[in-house]
């Protein structure tokens, strides 16, 4: 038998163009056949141009990325925003600042805070247990400094 037209050598076998195309994978994003360069993630295959963040659309070929339990792909920033702890004080995600690898947080009574958001609910004093006079004195569900704790009507 002679092969005419285009043929491809795959794992030692000669394949005609039709058989070659039939054994190719489909892109998990666009469902088109992936030829040439590809990205493989577990059992899924992508065109490099289709490997994008599910939130911002940034192309992640050759970039750090994360995948959630539904197999959606995210850039590092969007993954952190989606899955990071939320600050009890301001409601925003507790995520690293640009150029940082980690974010500092304060956890009190099962609640997370940015350090600058952990403050007295009455006077706004920012708590810092390393500084005398800036300790937190919780009263029921309120986070208070010592003077505000002592001045609360429920104490009198």
PyMOL CGO cylinders between C-alpha atoms (Angstrom):
from pymol import cmd
from pymol.cgo import CYLINDER

trace = [
    CYLINDER, 0.00, 0.00, 0.00, 1.14, 3.50, -0.84, 0.3, 1, 1, 1, 1, 1, 1,
    CYLINDER, 1.14, 3.50, -0.84, 0.16, 6.56, 1.10, 0.3, 1, 1, 1, 1, 1, 1,
    CYLINDER, 0.16, 6.56, 1.10, -0.65, 9.51, -1.07, 0.3, 1, 1, 1, 1, 1, 1,
    CYLINDER, -0.65, 9.51, -1.07, -1.27, 13.07, 0.03, 0.3, 1, 1, 1, 1, 1, 1,
    CYLINDER, -1.27, 13.07, 0.03, -0.35, 14.24, 3.51, 0.3, 1, 1, 1, 1, 1, 1,
    CYLINDER, -0.35, 14.24, 3.51, 0.62, 11.64, 6.07, 0.3, 1, 1, 1, 1, 1, 1,
    CYLINDER, 0.62, 11.64, 6.07, 1.76, 11.80, 9.66, 0.3, 1, 1, 1, 1, 1, 1,
    CYLINDER, 1.76, 11.80, 9.66, 4.07, 9.63, 11.70, 0.3, 1, 1, 1, 1, 1, 1,
    CYLINDER, 4.07, 9.63, 11.70, 2.58, 9.06, 15.16, 0.3, 1, 1, 1, 1, 1, 1,
    CYLINDER, 2.58, 9.06, 15.16, 4.30, 6.70, 17.61, 0.3, 1, 1, 1, 1, 1, 1,
    CYLINDER, 4.30, 6.70, 17.61, 5.96, 4.87, 14.75, 0.3, 1, 1, 1, 1, 1, 1,
    CYLINDER, 5.96, 4.87, 14.75, 2.80, 4.46, 12.65, 0.3, 1, 1, 1, 1, 1, 1,
    CYLINDER, 2.80, 4.46, 12.65, 2.08, 6.23, 9.36, 0.3, 1, 1, 1, 1, 1, 1,
    CYLINDER, 2.08, 6.23, 9.36, -1.37, 7.83, 9.36, 0.3, 1, 1, 1, 1, 1, 1,
    CYLINDER, -1.37, 7.83, 9.36, -3.31, 9.46, 6.55, 0.3, 1, 1, 1, 1, 1, 1,
    CYLINDER, -3.31, 9.46, 6.55, -4.62, 12.95, 7.27, 0.3, 1, 1, 1, 1, 1, 1,
    CYLINDER, -4.62, 12.95, 7.27, -8.15, 11.70, 8.08, 0.3, 1, 1, 1, 1, 1, 1,
    CYLINDER, -8.15, 11.70, 8.08, -6.94, 9.09, 10.61, 0.3, 1, 1, 1, 1, 1, 1,
    CYLINDER, -6.94, 9.09, 10.61, -4.49, 11.58, 12.10, 0.3, 1, 1, 1, 1, 1, 1,
    CYLINDER, -4.49, 11.58, 12.10, -7.23, 14.17, 12.67, 0.3, 1, 1, 1, 1, 1, 1,
    CYLINDER, -7.23, 14.17, 12.67, -9.56, 11.53, 14.16, 0.3, 1, 1, 1, 1, 1, 1,
    CYLINDER, -9.56, 11.53, 14.16, -7.05, 10.69, 16.90, 0.3, 1, 1, 1, 1, 1, 1,
    CYLINDER, -7.05, 10.69, 16.90, -6.55, 14.34, 17.95, 0.3, 1, 1, 1, 1, 1, 1,
    CYLINDER, -6.55, 14.34, 17.95, -8.20, 15.73, 21.08, 0.3, 1, 1, 1, 1, 1, 1,
    CYLINDER, -8.20, 15.73, 21.08, -10.77, 18.50, 21.21, 0.3, 1, 1, 1, 1, 1, 1,
    CYLINDER, -10.77, 18.50, 21.21, -10.07, 21.68, 23.14, 0.3, 1, 1, 1, 1, 1, 1,
    CYLINDER, -10.07, 21.68, 23.14, -11.90, 21.66, 26.48, 0.3, 1, 1, 1, 1, 1, 1,
    CYLINDER, -11.90, 21.66, 26.48, -12.77, 25.34, 25.99, 0.3, 1, 1, 1, 1, 1, 1,
    CYLINDER, -12.77, 25.34, 25.99, -13.79, 25.76, 22.32, 0.3, 1, 1, 1, 1, 1, 1,
    CYLINDER, -13.79, 25.76, 22.32, -14.32, 22.07, 21.37, 0.3, 1, 1, 1, 1, 1, 1,
    CYLINDER, -14.32, 22.07, 21.37, -12.28, 22.49, 18.17, 0.3, 1, 1, 1, 1, 1, 1,
    CYLINDER, -12.28, 22.49, 18.17, -9.54, 20.00, 17.26, 0.3, 1, 1, 1, 1, 1, 1,
    CYLINDER, -9.54, 20.00, 17.26, -6.18, 20.77, 18.85, 0.3, 1, 1, 1, 1, 1, 1,
    CYLINDER, -6.18, 20.77, 18.85, -3.29, 20.50, 16.40, 0.3, 1, 1, 1, 1, 1, 1,
    CYLINDER, -3.29, 20.50, 16.40, 0.27, 21.64, 16.99, 0.3, 1, 1, 1, 1, 1, 1,
    CYLINDER, 0.27, 21.64, 16.99, 0.90, 23.33, 20.32, 0.3, 1, 1, 1, 1, 1, 1,
    CYLINDER, 0.90, 23.33, 20.32, -1.39, 22.30, 23.15, 0.3, 1, 1, 1, 1, 1, 1,
    CYLINDER, -1.39, 22.30, 23.15, -1.72, 22.51, 26.92, 0.3, 1, 1, 1, 1, 1, 1,
    CYLINDER, -1.72, 22.51, 26.92, -2.74, 19.42, 28.84, 0.3, 1, 1, 1, 1, 1, 1,
    CYLINDER, -2.74, 19.42, 28.84, -4.29, 19.67, 32.30, 0.3, 1, 1, 1, 1, 1, 1,
    CYLINDER, -4.29, 19.67, 32.30, -5.15, 16.28, 33.80, 0.3, 1, 1, 1, 1, 1, 1,
    CYLINDER, -5.15, 16.28, 33.80, -7.27, 14.68, 31.09, 0.3, 1, 1, 1, 1, 1, 1,
    CYLINDER, -7.27, 14.68, 31.09, -8.20, 17.97, 29.43, 0.3, 1, 1, 1, 1, 1, 1,
    CYLINDER, -8.20, 17.97, 29.43, -6.49, 19.57, 26.43, 0.3, 1, 1, 1, 1, 1, 1,
    CYLINDER, -6.49, 19.57, 26.43, -6.51, 23.26, 25.43, 0.3, 1, 1, 1, 1, 1, 1,
    CYLINDER, -6.51, 23.26, 25.43, -5.27, 25.42, 22.59, 0.3, 1, 1, 1, 1, 1, 1,
    CYLINDER, -5.27, 25.42, 22.59, -2.74, 27.79, 24.23, 0.3, 1, 1, 1, 1, 1, 1,
    CYLINDER, -2.74, 27.79, 24.23, -4.99, 30.72, 23.23, 0.3, 1, 1, 1, 1, 1, 1,
    CYLINDER, -4.99, 30.72, 23.23, -7.98, 29.10, 24.99, 0.3, 1, 1, 1, 1, 1, 1,
    CYLINDER, -7.98, 29.10, 24.99, -6.26, 28.59, 28.34, 0.3, 1, 1, 1, 1, 1, 1,
    CYLINDER, -6.26, 28.59, 28.34, -7.71, 31.66, 30.08, 0.3, 1, 1, 1, 1, 1, 1,
    CYLINDER, -7.71, 31.66, 30.08, -8.87, 32.79, 33.52, 0.3, 1, 1, 1, 1, 1, 1,
    CYLINDER, -8.87, 32.79, 33.52, -12.61, 32.17, 34.01, 0.3, 1, 1, 1, 1, 1, 1,
    CYLINDER, -12.61, 32.17, 34.01, -13.04, 35.61, 35.63, 0.3, 1, 1, 1, 1, 1, 1,
    CYLINDER, -13.04, 35.61, 35.63, -10.79, 38.16, 33.89, 0.3, 1, 1, 1, 1, 1, 1,
    CYLINDER, -10.79, 38.16, 33.89, -10.04, 36.24, 30.67, 0.3, 1, 1, 1, 1, 1, 1,
    CYLINDER, -10.04, 36.24, 30.67, -6.27, 36.70, 31.00, 0.3, 1, 1, 1, 1, 1, 1,
    CYLINDER, -6.27, 36.70, 31.00, -4.34, 34.10, 29.01, 0.3, 1, 1, 1, 1, 1, 1,
    CYLINDER, -4.34, 34.10, 29.01, -2.57, 31.74, 31.42, 0.3, 1, 1, 1, 1, 1, 1,
    CYLINDER, -2.57, 31.74, 31.42, -0.35, 29.76, 29.04, 0.3, 1, 1, 1, 1, 1, 1,
    CYLINDER, -0.35, 29.76, 29.04, 3.00, 29.59, 30.83, 0.3, 1, 1, 1, 1, 1, 1,
    CYLINDER, 3.00, 29.59, 30.83, 1.62, 31.50, 33.85, 0.3, 1, 1, 1, 1, 1, 1,
    CYLINDER, 1.62, 31.50, 33.85, 0.78, 30.40, 37.41, 0.3, 1, 1, 1, 1, 1, 1,
    CYLINDER, 0.78, 30.40, 37.41, -2.88, 29.38, 37.72, 0.3, 1, 1, 1, 1, 1, 1,
    CYLINDER, -2.88, 29.38, 37.72, -5.30, 27.58, 40.02, 0.3, 1, 1, 1, 1, 1, 1,
    CYLINDER, -5.30, 27.58, 40.02, -8.22, 25.28, 39.36, 0.3, 1, 1, 1, 1, 1, 1,
    CYLINDER, -8.22, 25.28, 39.36, -11.32, 24.94, 41.55, 0.3, 1, 1, 1, 1, 1, 1,
    CYLINDER, -11.32, 24.94, 41.55, -13.42, 21.86, 42.30, 0.3, 1, 1, 1, 1, 1, 1,
    CYLINDER, -13.42, 21.86, 42.30, -15.54, 22.49, 39.18, 0.3, 1, 1, 1, 1, 1, 1,
    CYLINDER, -15.54, 22.49, 39.18, -12.33, 22.51, 37.08, 0.3, 1, 1, 1, 1, 1, 1,
    CYLINDER, -12.33, 22.51, 37.08, -12.59, 26.21, 36.25, 0.3, 1, 1, 1, 1, 1, 1,
    CYLINDER, -12.59, 26.21, 36.25, -9.21, 27.85, 35.70, 0.3, 1, 1, 1, 1, 1, 1,
    CYLINDER, -9.21, 27.85, 35.70, -8.26, 31.10, 37.45, 0.3, 1, 1, 1, 1, 1, 1,
    CYLINDER, -8.26, 31.10, 37.45, -5.32, 33.48, 37.54, 0.3, 1, 1, 1, 1, 1, 1,
    CYLINDER, -5.32, 33.48, 37.54, -3.77, 33.64, 41.00, 0.3, 1, 1, 1, 1, 1, 1,
    CYLINDER, -3.77, 33.64, 41.00, -5.41, 36.96, 41.88, 0.3, 1, 1, 1, 1, 1, 1,
    CYLINDER, -5.41, 36.96, 41.88, -8.95, 35.93, 40.89, 0.3, 1, 1, 1, 1, 1, 1,
    CYLINDER, -8.95, 35.93, 40.89, -8.64, 32.56, 42.63, 0.3, 1, 1, 1, 1, 1, 1,
    CYLINDER, -8.64, 32.56, 42.63, -7.56, 34.32, 45.83, 0.3, 1, 1, 1, 1, 1, 1,
    CYLINDER, -7.56, 34.32, 45.83, -10.39, 36.84, 45.55, 0.3, 1, 1, 1, 1, 1, 1,
    CYLINDER, -10.39, 36.84, 45.55, -12.95, 34.06, 45.04, 0.3, 1, 1, 1, 1, 1, 1,
    CYLINDER, -12.95, 34.06, 45.04, -11.76, 31.69, 47.77, 0.3, 1, 1, 1, 1, 1, 1,
    CYLINDER, -11.76, 31.69, 47.77, -9.99, 33.90, 50.31, 0.3, 1, 1, 1, 1, 1, 1,
    CYLINDER, -9.99, 33.90, 50.31, -11.35, 34.55, 53.78, 0.3, 1, 1, 1, 1, 1, 1,
    CYLINDER, -11.35, 34.55, 53.78, -13.53, 37.66, 54.01, 0.3, 1, 1, 1, 1, 1, 1,
    CYLINDER, -13.53, 37.66, 54.01, -12.73, 40.36, 56.54, 0.3, 1, 1, 1, 1, 1, 1,
    CYLINDER, -12.73, 40.36, 56.54, -15.44, 40.66, 59.20, 0.3, 1, 1, 1, 1, 1, 1,
    CYLINDER, -15.44, 40.66, 59.20, -14.64, 44.37, 59.50, 0.3, 1, 1, 1, 1, 1, 1,
    CYLINDER, -14.64, 44.37, 59.50, -14.75, 45.56, 55.87, 0.3, 1, 1, 1, 1, 1, 1,
    CYLINDER, -14.75, 45.56, 55.87, -16.17, 42.58, 53.98, 0.3, 1, 1, 1, 1, 1, 1,
    CYLINDER, -16.17, 42.58, 53.98, -13.31, 42.44, 51.44, 0.3, 1, 1, 1, 1, 1, 1,
    CYLINDER, -13.31, 42.44, 51.44, -11.19, 39.35, 50.70, 0.3, 1, 1, 1, 1, 1, 1,
    CYLINDER, -11.19, 39.35, 50.70, -8.02, 38.98, 52.74, 0.3, 1, 1, 1, 1, 1, 1,
    CYLINDER, -8.02, 38.98, 52.74, -5.47, 38.56, 49.95, 0.3, 1, 1, 1, 1, 1, 1,
    CYLINDER, -5.47, 38.56, 49.95, -1.78, 39.41, 49.48, 0.3, 1, 1, 1, 1, 1, 1,
    CYLINDER, -1.78, 39.41, 49.48, -0.89, 42.88, 48.27, 0.3, 1, 1, 1, 1, 1, 1,
    CYLINDER, -0.89, 42.88, 48.27, 0.68, 43.15, 44.79, 0.3, 1, 1, 1, 1, 1, 1,
    CYLINDER, 0.68, 43.15, 44.79, 4.14, 41.59, 44.87, 0.3, 1, 1, 1, 1, 1, 1,
    CYLINDER, 4.14, 41.59, 44.87, 3.46, 39.74, 48.15, 0.3, 1, 1, 1, 1, 1, 1,
    CYLINDER, 3.46, 39.74, 48.15, 3.01, 35.98, 48.61, 0.3, 1, 1, 1, 1, 1, 1,
    CYLINDER, 3.01, 35.98, 48.61, 0.90, 36.01, 51.76, 0.3, 1, 1, 1, 1, 1, 1,
    CYLINDER, 0.90, 36.01, 51.76, -1.61, 38.18, 53.56, 0.3, 1, 1, 1, 1, 1, 1,
    CYLINDER, -1.61, 38.18, 53.56, -1.60, 38.91, 57.26, 0.3, 1, 1, 1, 1, 1, 1,
    CYLINDER, -1.60, 38.91, 57.26, -4.87, 38.29, 59.05, 0.3, 1, 1, 1, 1, 1, 1,
    CYLINDER, -4.87, 38.29, 59.05, -6.20, 38.34, 62.59, 0.3, 1, 1, 1, 1, 1, 1,
    CYLINDER, -6.20, 38.34, 62.59, -8.61, 35.57, 63.65, 0.3, 1, 1, 1, 1, 1, 1,
    CYLINDER, -8.61, 35.57, 63.65, -10.74, 36.19, 66.73, 0.3, 1, 1, 1, 1, 1, 1,
    CYLINDER, -10.74, 36.19, 66.73, -13.71, 34.13, 67.88, 0.3, 1, 1, 1, 1, 1, 1,
    CYLINDER, -13.71, 34.13, 67.88, -13.98, 32.47, 64.46, 0.3, 1, 1, 1, 1, 1, 1,
    CYLINDER, -13.98, 32.47, 64.46, -13.93, 35.79, 62.58, 0.3, 1, 1, 1, 1, 1, 1,
    CYLINDER, -13.93, 35.79, 62.58, -11.16, 36.95, 60.23, 0.3, 1, 1, 1, 1, 1, 1,
    CYLINDER, -11.16, 36.95, 60.23, -9.93, 40.54, 59.96, 0.3, 1, 1, 1, 1, 1, 1,
    CYLINDER, -9.93, 40.54, 59.96, -7.32, 42.56, 58.07, 0.3, 1, 1, 1, 1, 1, 1,
    CYLINDER, -7.32, 42.56, 58.07, -5.03, 43.78, 60.88, 0.3, 1, 1, 1, 1, 1, 1,
    CYLINDER, -5.03, 43.78, 60.88, -6.11, 47.40, 60.27, 0.3, 1, 1, 1, 1, 1, 1,
    CYLINDER, -6.11, 47.40, 60.27, -9.81, 46.40, 60.39, 0.3, 1, 1, 1, 1, 1, 1,
    CYLINDER, -9.81, 46.40, 60.39, -9.59, 44.73, 63.79, 0.3, 1, 1, 1, 1, 1, 1,
    CYLINDER, -9.59, 44.73, 63.79, -10.62, 47.68, 65.93, 0.3, 1, 1, 1, 1, 1, 1,
    CYLINDER, -10.62, 47.68, 65.93, -12.89, 48.76, 68.74, 0.3, 1, 1, 1, 1, 1, 1,
    CYLINDER, -12.89, 48.76, 68.74, -16.47, 48.84, 67.56, 0.3, 1, 1, 1, 1, 1, 1,
    CYLINDER, -16.47, 48.84, 67.56, -17.20, 51.94, 69.68, 0.3, 1, 1, 1, 1, 1, 1,
    CYLINDER, -17.20, 51.94, 69.68, -14.17, 54.25, 69.35, 0.3, 1, 1, 1, 1, 1, 1,
    CYLINDER, -14.17, 54.25, 69.35, -12.26, 52.79, 66.36, 0.3, 1, 1, 1, 1, 1, 1,
    CYLINDER, -12.26, 52.79, 66.36, -8.97, 52.11, 68.19, 0.3, 1, 1, 1, 1, 1, 1,
    CYLINDER, -8.97, 52.11, 68.19, -7.00, 49.58, 66.10, 0.3, 1, 1, 1, 1, 1, 1,
    CYLINDER, -7.00, 49.58, 66.10, -6.13, 46.60, 68.28, 0.3, 1, 1, 1, 1, 1, 1,
    CYLINDER, -6.13, 46.60, 68.28, -2.57, 45.32, 68.63, 0.3, 1, 1, 1, 1, 1, 1,
    CYLINDER, -2.57, 45.32, 68.63, -1.89, 42.97, 71.53, 0.3, 1, 1, 1, 1, 1, 1,
    CYLINDER, -1.89, 42.97, 71.53, 1.83, 43.81, 71.33, 0.3, 1, 1, 1, 1, 1, 1,
    CYLINDER, 1.83, 43.81, 71.33, 1.11, 47.39, 72.41, 0.3, 1, 1, 1, 1, 1, 1,
    CYLINDER, 1.11, 47.39, 72.41, -0.16, 48.07, 75.95, 0.3, 1, 1, 1, 1, 1, 1,
    CYLINDER, -0.16, 48.07, 75.95, -3.57, 49.78, 75.90, 0.3, 1, 1, 1, 1, 1, 1,
    CYLINDER, -3.57, 49.78, 75.90, -4.45, 48.39, 72.46, 0.3, 1, 1, 1, 1, 1, 1,
    CYLINDER, -4.45, 48.39, 72.46, -5.74, 45.00, 73.58, 0.3, 1, 1, 1, 1, 1, 1,
    CYLINDER, -5.74, 45.00, 73.58, -9.20, 43.70, 72.67, 0.3, 1, 1, 1, 1, 1, 1,
    CYLINDER, -9.20, 43.70, 72.67, -11.75, 43.09, 75.43, 0.3, 1, 1, 1, 1, 1, 1,
    CYLINDER, -11.75, 43.09, 75.43, -14.71, 41.29, 73.82, 0.3, 1, 1, 1, 1, 1, 1,
    CYLINDER, -14.71, 41.29, 73.82, -18.12, 41.80, 75.40, 0.3, 1, 1, 1, 1, 1, 1,
    CYLINDER, -18.12, 41.80, 75.40, -20.70, 39.34, 74.10, 0.3, 1, 1, 1, 1, 1, 1,
    CYLINDER, -20.70, 39.34, 74.10, -20.30, 39.66, 70.30, 0.3, 1, 1, 1, 1, 1, 1,
    CYLINDER, -20.30, 39.66, 70.30, -18.68, 43.14, 70.38, 0.3, 1, 1, 1, 1, 1, 1,
    CYLINDER, -18.68, 43.14, 70.38, -14.94, 43.73, 70.05, 0.3, 1, 1, 1, 1, 1, 1,
    CYLINDER, -14.94, 43.73, 70.05, -14.03, 46.60, 72.37, 0.3, 1, 1, 1, 1, 1, 1,
    CYLINDER, -14.03, 46.60, 72.37, -11.02, 48.31, 73.90, 0.3, 1, 1, 1, 1, 1, 1,
    CYLINDER, -11.02, 48.31, 73.90, -10.84, 48.25, 77.72, 0.3, 1, 1, 1, 1, 1, 1,
    CYLINDER, -10.84, 48.25, 77.72, -12.31, 51.77, 78.30, 0.3, 1, 1, 1, 1, 1, 1,
    CYLINDER, -12.31, 51.77, 78.30, -15.23, 51.14, 75.89, 0.3, 1, 1, 1, 1, 1, 1,
    CYLINDER, -15.23, 51.14, 75.89, -15.83, 47.70, 77.43, 0.3, 1, 1, 1, 1, 1, 1,
    CYLINDER, -15.83, 47.70, 77.43, -16.05, 49.26, 80.89, 0.3, 1, 1, 1, 1, 1, 1,
    CYLINDER, -16.05, 49.26, 80.89, -18.33, 52.08, 79.67, 0.3, 1, 1, 1, 1, 1, 1,
    CYLINDER, -18.33, 52.08, 79.67, -20.84, 49.83, 77.87, 0.3, 1, 1, 1, 1, 1, 1,
    CYLINDER, -20.84, 49.83, 77.87, -24.37, 50.25, 79.28, 0.3, 1, 1, 1, 1, 1, 1,
    CYLINDER, -24.37, 50.25, 79.28, -24.70, 46.48, 79.76, 0.3, 1, 1, 1, 1, 1, 1,
    CYLINDER, -24.70, 46.48, 79.76, -21.82, 46.74, 82.27, 0.3, 1, 1, 1, 1, 1, 1,
    CYLINDER, -21.82, 46.74, 82.27, -23.53, 49.40, 84.38, 0.3, 1, 1, 1, 1, 1, 1,
]
cmd.load_cgo(trace, "trace")
